[in-house]
């Protein structure tokens, strides 16, 4: 960059000294790493690396154990920033408490016309054993249109919001969604699954362009404090993709991101895909700061909401097996079009029946257009997937994106419904089947610290449960670290530049107060509650003290 006619001086090389877990099989442990510009030049024993360093090199002692920068394979970055400006209720004990908190928040903002509340609680969290409805909300919301956003799977709207959106007893259920109704046929305000939630959320004024830019800036700063240097954000619309492209072009995007466009299943697939432009939906193509990734498709609901598509009836609902959010024929057309045209897809499939359906279509198109190079993936898949399907996924080269911290929050509720013996989130079985398992969080609904995810994957502890849930599915410390480094890098089509520290790779690293490979579970859990010591992206410090401080 030229400033006042003088060229900027490049930063001198840096020699980092400390205990370094490289995640490189050729040299798993090192004591020194030489970086210049944004890449690793050499790594190994201190004396050897120092001898090869240029004279102007700066030596820096690491503040803790060094590992590659963490990658989160499923993270809603923009929502993380947006929710800094919203009321978010993650922990609540009753409907009364939920409503009181909403009422108090609105009382301080009498000018609000629309209010969106982040609702990260579940029915089993509340004393009443159910979710609040429009009648509960109406007691505290007045004329403000209020909608509780349950991560766009479900939404809960008050009467003012329903009226503005023209939703009444005559409104039919949309394809792939459901309006809960009372004994008189009136909508209760509980909108089940994304197509139903969109009947209201589509009317909520979207955050403006500047608000999205601010949200991204705020979110990436927080994520860096957790050691996250890269993320895959699923389900973006064009306005959100634009913010990422701008941030990358302007040089302030420090969270390397693979953005997944969200499939619109309400329009013909060919028309929707054509609308994405010549670039289409990719396999991680683009620069290292922002790349357009696979097409995200919602196939079923969620386990915590009781809407995942499973092979047995949901307890208390003899004829209900879950929600098929994307019609099967639309899903088939999307998958076939992407396979034929060299695009990747990432499918939200929680229940075993949804996983089977997804793999049936994957296998069908694979006979004509091999999908292994495209890295088709399944997201979540934590409700007893069949071992035969795991083996089939491995054979097809399908990747799994798993979120251990999600299990910490929803596991107890599912176990109480189906029994402790249910193989919830069988990580051990997925890995033993030969499937690449990338770690993620699905934040901000769930704890976003990768150290927390590693702790849960190893301990199998869940909130509200006395002991580990499915301890036979625990994985090793090395496997847990790989989920958030090498495996997540593979998921993001970035395994040749990220996920390990080796010559030619990007100089993205994290310095930790604990060693994730040798620390106890208690030490790992405690460290997950605090910011990491330092986070570096492209040899530039993005969290913690500068390298020369």
JOZI-V261351 format. One record per residue. N is the residue number from 1. PSI is psi in whole degrees, 0 to 359 (999 if undefined). OMEGA is omega as a letter, one per 30 degrees, with the letter a starting at -180 (999 if undefined). D_LAST is the distance of its C-alpha to the last C-alpha in Angstrom with 2 decimals. Layout:
BEGIN
n: [N N]
psi: [PSI PSI]
omega: [OMEGA OMEGA]
d_last: [D_LAST D_LAST]
END
This chain:
BEGIN
n: [1 2 3 4 5 6 7 8 9 10 11 12 13 14 15 16 17 18 19 20 21 22 23 24 25 26 27 28 29 30 31 32 33 34 35 36 37 38 39 40 41 42 43 44 45 46 47 48 49 50 51 52 53 54 55 56 57 58 59 60 61 62 63 64 65 66 67 68 69 70 71 72 73 74 75 76 77 78 79 80 81 82 83 84 85 86 87 88 89 90 91 92 93 94 95 96 97 98 99 100 101 102 103 104 105 106 107 108 109 110 111 112 113 114 115 116 117 118 119 120 121 122 123 124 125 126 127 128 129 130 131 132 133 134 135 136 137 138 139 140 141 142 143 144 145 146 147 148 149 150 151 152 153 154 155 156 157 158 159 160 161 162 163 164 165 166 167 168 169 170 171 172 173 174 175 176 177 178 179 180 181 182 183 184 185 186 187 188 189 190 191 192 193 194 195 196 197 198 199 200 201 202 203 204 205 206 207 208 209 210 211 212 213 214 215 216 217 218 219 220 221 222 223 224 225 226 227 228 229 230 231 232 233 234 235 236 237 238 239 240 241 242 243 244 245 246 247 248 249 250 251 252 253 254 255 256 257 258 259 260 261 262 263 264 265 266 267 268 269 270 271 272 273 274 275 276 277 278 279 280 281 282 283 284 285 286 287 288 289 290 291 292 293 294 295 296 297 298 299 300 301 302 303 304 305 306 307 308 309 310 311 312 313 314 315 316 317 318 319 320 321 322 323 324 325 326 327 328 329 330 331 332 333 334 335 336 337 338 339 340 341 342 343 344 345 346 347 348 349 350 351 352 353 354 355 356 357 358 359 360 361 362 363 364 365 366 367 368 369 370 371 372 373 374 375 376 377 378 379 380 381 382 383 384 385 386 387 388 389 390 391 392 393 394 395 396 397 398 399 400 401 402 403 404 405 406 407 408 409 410 411 412 413 414 415 416 417 418 419 420 421 422 423 424 425 426 427 428 429 430 431 432 433 434 435 436 437 438 439 440 441 442 443 444 445 446 447 448 449 450 451 452 453 454 455 456 457 458 459 460 461 462 463 464 465 466 467 468 469 470 471 472 473 474 475 476 477 478 479 480 481 482 483 484 485 486 487 488 489 490 491 492 493 494 495 496 497 498 499 500 501 502 503 504 505 506 507 508 509 510 511 512 513 514 515 516 517 518 519 520 521 522 523 524 525 526 527 528 529 530 531 532 533 534 535 536 537 538 539 540 541 542 543 544 545 546 547 548 549]
psi: [139 130 109 24 356 136 141 142 131 145 144 159 155 133 109 128 132 191 114 117 109 336 18 115 333 335 83 327 134 165 357 148 128 125 146 141 242 18 159 127 314 160 143 215 146 313 319 315 321 322 332 358 143 159 329 3 138 130 134 131 125 146 348 196 134 133 162 152 138 144 134 119 354 90 128 82 311 321 323 317 319 321 351 341 5 164 127 127 103 329 126 152 345 163 322 316 316 311 320 320 322 316 317 322 318 327 331 356 61 345 351 134 316 143 128 128 128 116 99 16 168 164 322 347 339 145 328 347 17 171 155 153 187 325 324 313 324 332 339 356 346 224 358 133 119 135 131 119 112 62 37 0 302 162 156 121 145 178 323 319 317 318 315 331 2 30 122 194 336 352 122 159 134 158 125 2 177 138 117 140 154 187 341 5 2 139 135 353 349 116 111 120 160 314 326 317 326 340 332 313 331 341 347 129 123 150 136 172 315 325 322 321 316 322 318 315 316 319 315 329 316 317 324 328 343 0 7 123 344 153 155 122 113 144 39 146 172 320 326 322 322 320 317 316 319 314 321 315 326 353 11 7 105 348 103 126 136 114 126 117 145 130 131 105 6 353 159 134 319 319 318 313 325 328 346 350 178 332 334 207 131 189 55 22 147 188 179 348 319 129 143 128 202 163 127 132 126 115 322 193 219 150 317 338 357 29 5 147 112 170 4 159 148 138 134 356 81 330 9 120 5 183 130 98 320 122 142 321 323 317 315 318 319 313 315 316 316 315 317 328 13 26 157 158 148 118 124 108 105 310 159 324 325 320 316 316 315 314 329 314 322 313 323 312 333 333 335 320 102 132 349 317 338 347 51 145 158 135 132 273 61 359 93 56 145 143 327 325 325 316 322 319 317 318 326 352 23 138 149 133 116 150 87 323 335 319 325 324 320 348 316 317 321 320 324 332 319 348 150 336 353 130 73 130 66 74 317 315 320 314 318 334 349 17 137 123 113 137 145 186 332 32 159 6 329 160 131 353 123 328 324 316 318 318 315 319 329 323 331 23 143 153 133 17 139 331 188 145 112 54 336 348 7 151 170 167 319 319 323 317 321 326 322 8 270 319 319 326 319 317 324 13 35 21 348 358 346 169 347 164 107 159 131 344 159 144 67 118 165 142 124 151 346 157 113 347 341 351 156 165 322 318 321 317 319 317 328 342 353 157 152 168 320 143 134 132 120 40 10 129 127 351 135 182 150 160 337 4 999]
omega: [l a l l a l l l l l l l a l a a l l a l a a l a a l a a l l l l l l l a a a l l l a a l a a a a l a a a l a a a l l a l l a a l a l l l a l l a a a l a a l l l a a l a a l l l a a l a a l l l l a l a l a l a l a l a a a a l l l l a l a a l l a a l a a a l l l l l a a l a a a a a l a l l a l l a l l l l l l l a l a a l l l a a l a l a a a l l l l l a a l l a l a a l l l l a l a a l a a l l a l l a l l a l a l l a a l l l l l l a a a a l l a l l l a a l a l l l a l a l a a l l a l l a l a l a a l a l a l a a l a l l a l l a l l l a a l l a l a l l a a l l a l l a a l a a l l l a a l l l l l l a a l a l l a l a a a l a l a l l a a a a a a l a l l a a l l a a l a a a a l a a l l l l l a l a a a a l l l l l l a l a l a a a l l l a a a a l a l l a l l l l a l l l a l l l l l l l l a a a l a l l a a a a l a l a a a a a l l l l a a a a l a a l a a a a l a l l l l l a l a l a a l g a a a a a l l l l l l a a l a a l l a l l a a l l a a l l l l a l a l l l l l a l a a l l l l a a a a l a a l l l a a a l l a l l l l a l l l a l a a l l l l a l l l a a a l l a l l a l a a l a l l l a l a a l 999]
d_last: [25.11 26.81 25.73 28.00 29.36 26.21 24.87 21.24 19.35 18.32 14.78 14.87 15.53 13.07 14.33 13.37 14.79 16.32 19.42 20.14 23.24 24.12 27.30 28.86 32.19 32.06 29.00 28.12 25.54 23.04 20.39 18.60 18.25 17.97 17.35 18.15 18.65 19.29 21.03 20.95 22.45 23.09 22.56 24.04 23.85 20.92 23.25 25.02 22.14 20.38 23.73 24.02 20.63 20.86 19.91 17.11 15.26 11.60 11.50 9.21 10.52 11.48 11.13 14.87 17.88 17.53 20.40 21.33 20.59 23.39 26.33 28.69 32.17 33.61 31.52 32.71 29.54 31.34 33.25 30.07 29.01 32.57 33.06 30.35 33.11 36.05 37.58 36.83 38.92 37.71 39.28 42.71 45.74 48.59 49.84 50.31 46.64 45.67 48.11 47.15 43.48 44.53 46.96 44.48 41.94 44.71 45.98 42.79 43.21 46.91 46.43 45.47 48.03 46.45 44.05 42.37 41.21 39.11 41.35 39.73 42.33 45.45 49.04 48.83 46.05 48.52 51.34 53.86 53.11 53.02 50.90 51.46 53.82 54.83 57.06 54.30 51.95 54.70 54.98 51.57 50.82 53.66 53.99 50.40 50.27 47.97 46.97 45.01 43.12 43.09 40.85 43.74 45.75 47.61 47.73 49.56 51.03 52.85 56.26 54.99 52.83 55.71 58.08 55.85 55.58 59.32 59.07 62.16 64.71 65.87 62.45 62.63 59.92 57.89 57.81 55.15 54.75 56.69 57.37 58.04 61.27 63.10 66.72 67.94 66.01 63.51 59.84 57.86 54.70 53.17 52.55 52.15 50.03 48.49 51.72 52.92 49.61 49.50 52.77 50.74 47.15 48.43 49.60 46.36 44.66 41.80 38.30 38.14 36.04 33.44 33.34 32.70 29.84 28.27 28.96 27.26 24.08 24.02 25.00 22.53 19.61 21.27 22.06 18.56 17.74 20.52 19.18 21.80 21.16 24.88 28.04 31.72 33.19 36.96 39.58 38.33 40.77 40.66 39.07 36.10 35.89 35.83 32.69 30.86 32.27 31.19 27.61 27.43 29.13 26.97 23.72 22.32 23.60 20.66 22.90 25.10 28.54 32.08 34.40 37.83 40.63 42.91 46.53 49.05 52.06 54.29 54.99 56.48 53.83 54.76 54.36 51.02 49.57 50.97 49.18 45.79 46.50 46.75 43.34 44.81 42.83 40.76 39.39 35.76 36.42 33.98 30.47 27.56 26.44 29.86 33.05 36.38 37.38 40.56 43.01 42.67 46.04 46.80 49.65 50.04 48.75 46.51 47.18 45.76 48.06 51.09 51.56 50.44 53.28 54.54 57.62 58.97 59.70 57.13 58.31 60.67 61.20 63.77 63.88 60.21 58.08 55.14 54.32 54.54 52.27 52.88 56.58 57.31 58.92 56.02 53.57 55.73 55.82 52.06 51.38 54.07 52.97 49.35 50.44 52.91 50.45 47.50 45.40 43.71 44.32 42.48 44.94 44.40 46.82 46.51 49.99 51.81 54.48 51.95 50.30 53.77 54.66 51.50 52.03 55.71 54.85 52.09 54.61 57.26 55.26 53.83 57.38 57.34 53.70 51.38 48.42 46.25 44.49 43.83 42.22 44.16 42.53 43.49 41.22 41.53 44.87 44.67 48.31 50.11 50.00 52.72 51.88 54.15 51.96 48.83 50.62 51.75 48.21 47.08 50.05 49.31 45.60 44.72 41.18 40.48 37.69 37.53 35.76 35.68 34.26 37.35 39.55 37.91 39.16 42.53 43.66 45.53 47.54 48.65 49.52 51.67 53.61 54.14 53.70 51.08 52.38 51.30 48.87 46.12 43.26 44.37 41.19 42.62 45.72 43.92 41.83 44.92 46.79 44.38 42.76 39.14 37.60 34.49 32.54 32.07 32.22 34.50 32.11 32.03 35.28 33.82 30.55 28.10 25.64 26.32 25.82 28.67 30.77 30.33 31.34 34.42 35.46 35.44 36.84 39.22 38.84 39.91 39.93 43.19 44.38 44.85 43.82 42.57 44.46 45.58 43.81 45.48 43.31 40.00 37.86 35.69 31.93 31.72 33.89 31.90 28.60 30.55 31.84 28.42 27.33 30.08 32.96 31.36 30.29 33.96 35.09 33.00 34.47 31.03 31.46 31.14 27.61 26.05 26.38 25.46 22.97 25.11 25.53 26.19 24.85 22.29 18.66 18.62 17.28 16.48 14.86 17.32 17.99 21.48 23.12 25.46 27.88 28.43 27.56 30.54 31.63 30.85 27.25 26.89 28.52 26.31 23.08 24.64 24.78 21.04 18.24 16.61 13.16 11.86 14.13 14.03 17.00 17.93 14.58 13.06 11.04 13.68 12.76 9.91 6.13 5.18 5.69 3.83 0.00]
END
